[in-house]
Amino acid sequence: MKLGIIGIPSSAGARNLGQEKAPAALREARLVKRLTEKGHEVIDYGDIASFRYVPDTLHPKAQNKSTVVKVCRLAAKKVERILQDGFRPIVLGGDCTIAIGSLAGIVSFFPNVGLVYLDADADLNTPETTPSGIFDGMVVAHIIGRGDKELSHMARRYPILREEQVLLFGLNPTSGYVDPPEIEFLKSSPIVQFPIDAIRRKGAEPAANEAIRALESRVDKIFVHLDVDFISGADMPAADVPHKSGLSFDEATSALKTFLQSNGFVGMEITEFNAQKDRRHRLANMLTELIASALA
């Protein structure tokens, strides 16, 4: 494949520092070289400017919104440039909010794209429902047209995606991180949902195959969002907010391979890796191998 690497070193939409260091950590773990060794043609488009989380007490329900908007707009432009050049974007985040920018760029080229959202959380809060005001818990809501107008209208169309163009895979409603308004919303939503308990019953690869078939019946192209808290905190403690009941590293690799093998695959992004929790770079190396193996 022709892959374009772009770094979005931002923790503006997060609740901690550290995710802004993830793109550099993945490059230091030789991600570009590993992808090249797998036979891909790879161009590294570099990074946008770095943005860091700061507590925003003046806007408790919408922390750092202006910076999050700026980052998403920069991400959209970079993703559009990669697609214009004929490459598939591999976006190195950064917190989850970069997905809003990535998709805003992608829908200009592929209107009927579907989103595979690999995440233990629903990210369906809005500034009205959020208990924290942190935007990385509101990502999917803004992608499907809810919440803040500036973010939900980021693309050249509104909404960025319809609900039926979204697949939530790995969702853990019992983790304590999915809030009651999100659970209530999902009860009547056409979003494709594969929670963690269903994946464990079916097995990671069979569940991923069933999930991708369900999404492919609705869309033409596939963009994959990987939040590393999708992986068990025992295997990936450098997730910004680790989840105990996520998939094992092997299960995550198997599921990710299935999604990336879709004929409609147009790109992916990696988010929520807190490099400050990985002082010896062991986890960055493991994550690099996960990405390279899945893209083999």
N, C-alpha and C positions, 0 to 999 in steps of 0.2 A: 504494500500500500504506500501511497504518498502521504506522509504524515507531517503536519506542521505543529511544532511545539511552541506554546506561548505561556509565559508565566504571569499569573495575576497575584502578586505578593501582597495580599490584603487580609487584615483581620478586622476591618472596619465594621463588619456586620456581626462580629463575634462577641464573646463575653470575656475573652482572655487575649493576652499577647501570645505570639508563637506561630500562628498560622501564616503570617507574612513571611516567615523564613522557610516555608515548605518548598517553594520552587527551587531555591538554591540548594536545599538539601537533596532533592531528587536529582538535580543535575550533578551534584557532587557524588551521588551514588551511581553515576554513569548511565542514566536513563537513555540519553541520546545514543550512546555507543551500543547499549543492549538492544535497542530497537533496530539500529543499523545491522547489528549481527544477526538479527532475525530475518534480514533480507528486505527491510523497508527502505524506501527513499525518505530521508528525514531532513527537514530544514528547521533550525532553531530560530524562531522569530524574536527571541529575547524576552524581556519582561517589561511590563508597564511600570510606572513609578510605584514605590512601596507606600502602603497606607496602613496605619496601626490603630488598633482599638484604643479608645480613651473613654472612660466613664462619662456619660452625657446626662448629667443630673437635670439639665434644663429641659430635656425632652424624654421623660421617663417611659413614655409609650412608643417612642420612635427614635431610639438612640442612634446618633451619628448618621441620620438619614441623608444629609447632603453629601457626605463622603461616600456612602453606599451607592447613591445615584451616580456620582462621578465615576466610581470604579466600574459599575455596570455599563455605563456608556463607553468607557475605554475598552472594556472587554468585548462589547458588541462590535466596535470598529475593527479590533484586531482579528476577531473570528471571521468577520466579513472579508478582510484582506486575505486570510489564509484560504478561504473558499474561492475567492476570485482567482487565486493562483493555482487552483486545481488540487489543493491538498485537503486532507481531513484534519480538523483541529484536534490536538491533544492539549487540553487546558490544565495547567498546573496551578491549583489554588493553594492557599486562599480559603476563606470561609464559604459556606454554601450559597451566599447571596450572588456569587458570580454566575450562578446558573441563569439568573434573570437576564444578565448581559449576554451570555453565550447564546441563549435561545433567541434573544432579540436579533442577534446577527444571523443566526441560522435560518429563521423563518423567511428572511428576505430571499433566500435561495431555494429553500425546501418548505413550501407552505404546509404540506401535510406531513410534517415530521412528528414522531412520537417521542416521548421522554420516558426512559427507563430510569427511575429514581431509586437507587440502591441506598437505603437509609433506614435506620432504626426508628426515626421520627417521621411524623406526618408533615411538619413544617407548614401547617395550615392556619396558624394564628394570623391575626391582623392587628394593626395598632389598637383596635377597639377591644380585642379579646386577649391580647398578650399579657401574661403576668410579669414579663421581664423587660419588654421594650426592645429586645435584641432581634435584629432582622433575620438572622440565620434560622430562626424558628418560624419565619413567615414566608419562606421562599415560594413554595408551591401555591400558596394563596395568591401571591402577586402574579405568578405565571398564568393562573387561570382567571385573572381579572378582578380579584378582590383586593381590599386593603387600600394602601396609599395610591393616589391617582398617578403621581409622577413615576412610580416604579411599575405599576400595572400597565401603564401606557408607554413603556420603554420602546417597544417595537413599532414598526410602521403600520401595524394593525392591532386591533384590540378584540378579544384578549390575545395574549401571546400564543397560548394554546387553549383549546377547549378541554374540559374535564376528561372527556373520553380519549384524549390523546396522551394521557398520563398513566403510567404504571408505577405503583408503589410496591417495591419488593424488599422484604425484610422488616417491614413495619412491626414494631413491638408495642401494642397499645397498653400492655401491663407494666411497662418499664418505669412509669412515674414521670416520664418526660412528654407524654402525649396528653394534652389537656382536654377536659370534658367538652368544650366547644368543638374541638377538632374531631373527637370521636363521634359526636352528634352529627356533624357535617358529613362524615364518611358513610353514615347509615343510609343516606339517600343519594349519594354521589355516584355517577357512572365511571369514576376513576377505577381502573383495574387495580385490585388489591390482593397482594399475596403476603399476609402477615407471617411472622417467624414461626408460629406454631404449625401453620399449614405447610411451610417449607420443610420443617422437620419431619412431618408425617410422610410427605411425598418423597423426600430426598432433594438435595440442592439442585442437581442437574435435571431430574424430571420436572421439578417445580419451575425451573427457569425455562425449560422447553415449553411447558404449558403456558407460562406467562407471556413469552415472546410471541407465541402463536396467537394468543388473544389480542395482543397489541398490534401485531402485523395485520390482523384482519380489519383494523381501523385506520392504519396509516401507511404511508409509502416508505418513509425513512425513519431511522432510529438514532437518537442521541442518548448516550449513557452518562448519567451522573453518579459518581461513586463517592459517597461520604464514608470515610474509613470507620465510622462508628457502626457501620453495617457488619464489620468484623468484630468478633468477641473481644472485649477488653483484655482478656487473658492473653490473646494473640497479638492485639494491637493496642497496647496501653497508651500510645501516643495520639490516639484520637482526642480531639479537644475535650469531648465529654464521652469517655468510654462507657459502653453498655455491656453488662455481664453476659447477656443472653444472645449476643450476635452469633453469626456463623463462624465456624472455625476457619482458619486460613485456607485449608484445603477446600472446604465447602465454598468459600467465597471465590476462590480461583475457578472452581468448576462452574459456578453460576455465571461469573463474569465472562468466561470463555464462550459460554452459550450465547450470551447477549451480543458479544462482539462478532460472532460468526454470522449474525443476521445479514442477509443480502442487502438490506437497507441501511447498514451501519454507516453513519456519516461523521462520527467523532465521539470523543468522550472528555470528561473532566474528572479531576481528582481533588477532593476538598476535605477540610477539617483535620488535616494532619498537622499536629502541633509539634514542630521541630524542636522546640525547647524541652520537650519531654524525651528527646532521643539524643542524649549527649554523646553516646558512642556510635551513632549513625547505624546501628544494627537494624532498626525498624525501617529506616529509609531504604536500606539495601533490600529488605524483604518486600517492601512495597514496590520498589523498582522491578524486582523479579516477578511479582504478581502481575504488574502491568505488561511487562515484556512477554511473559508466558501466555497471558490472555490474548495478546495481539499476535501471537506466533502464527 
